[in-house]
Amino acid sequence: MTHLIVLRGGGDLASGVALRLHRCGFQLVILELEKPLAVRRSVSFSEAVYEGAQNVEGVTARLVSADQLQVTLEAGEIPTLVDPQANILRNQFLTSPQSTIVIDARLLKTAPEPLDVKVPLHIGLGPGFTAGENCNAVIETQRGHTLGRVYWEGSTCADSGQPDGDPRRVLRAPHNGILVAHAEIGDHLEEGQLIAEVKSKNGKEKSKIISPLKGILRGLIRPGIEISKGIKIGDVDPRDDPILPTLASEKALAIGGGVLEAVLVFMKSIENRDEMN
């Protein structure tokens, strides 16, 4: 497999995609923000930006500079670069336009900025992407009968604006500020238990984040990070199973399966074309 896969985003859903591709033998690199905002941090390769390395289900992503890309791939790890603008695509010493696949897993839910480099396969995840317009293929990310399906024309379901399952489980920032944690991912929680506080930078506002139900703390945004009002900062799972925070979700793996299908269909088309020539 000679194609390099550039995965934009390293959150929990993107990490499910990375796991599927890495386990199938593809070489990939993850591009992330300078300060990622993953909630399910224990299963997000984006944590490598803060920790230097992150292991998810036995697979390691490592924060590297561009000149360490090849040696990290050869070591069987996933190189992770702080490169939100995907400048790697413009570096001909690292990527070739003819053999680079781009997967946009940032889940922006709005139309992305167009790529200024032409690649043979550009896959988008979820709302905001339209196959045939701003990408070649789009993968359904909404739970339901179509989750993980590949569309080579058109769009996925529109963003519902609602979380999957019980909406109470999603914790959001009540105002701008800094998160101070009082619980850790994997902790059992009782309804009403203090999880965290959000303190404004000027110290004038301080709000408590209380568990809305009994369950396990499945995700919590990194403490000390500056956050904006309304963003998702935590996730309480009523299934209360301590194994859940350590495994990629069924949703992430289903989306990863859709991406894998799209990549293999594309590579088969190349193979068929070469046989005809």
GIRA-V83739 format. One line per field, one symbol per residue. psi: psi as a letter, one per 30 degrees, with the letter a starting at -180 (. if undefined). burial: b if it has 24 or more other ideal C-beta (glycine too) atoms within 12 Angstrom, else e. A space follows every 50 residues. Layout:
psi->???
burial->???
This chain:
psi->jfkkkjjjkgaeeeeeeeeeeefggkklkkklleilhkeiefhkffffee felkkjhfkkkkkllefgeeeeeffgljkkkjifghfffgjffekkffgk kkjjgfhfglklkkkgkklfkjkkjakfkjkfdglekkkkfkkafgkfkk kfkalaklkfgklkajfffkklkflkakkjkgllkfkkklkfkkelkjkl ffgfkkkkjkkflkakjfkklkkfkkllkflkfljkjffhjffeffkkle eeeeeeeeeeeeeeeeeeeeeeeeef.
burial->eebbbbbbbbbbbbbbbbbbbbeeebbbbbbbbeebbbbbbbbbbbbbbb eeebebbebbbbbbebeebeebbeeebbbbbbbbebebbeeeebbebeeb bbbbbbbeeeebeebeeebbbbbbbbbbbbbeebbbbbbbbbeeeebbbb bbeebbbeeeeeeeeeeebbbbbbbebbbbbebebbbbbeeeeebbbbbe eeeeeebebebbbebbbbbbbbbebebeeeebbbbbbeeeeeebbebbbe bbbbbbbbbbbbbbebbeeeeeeeeee
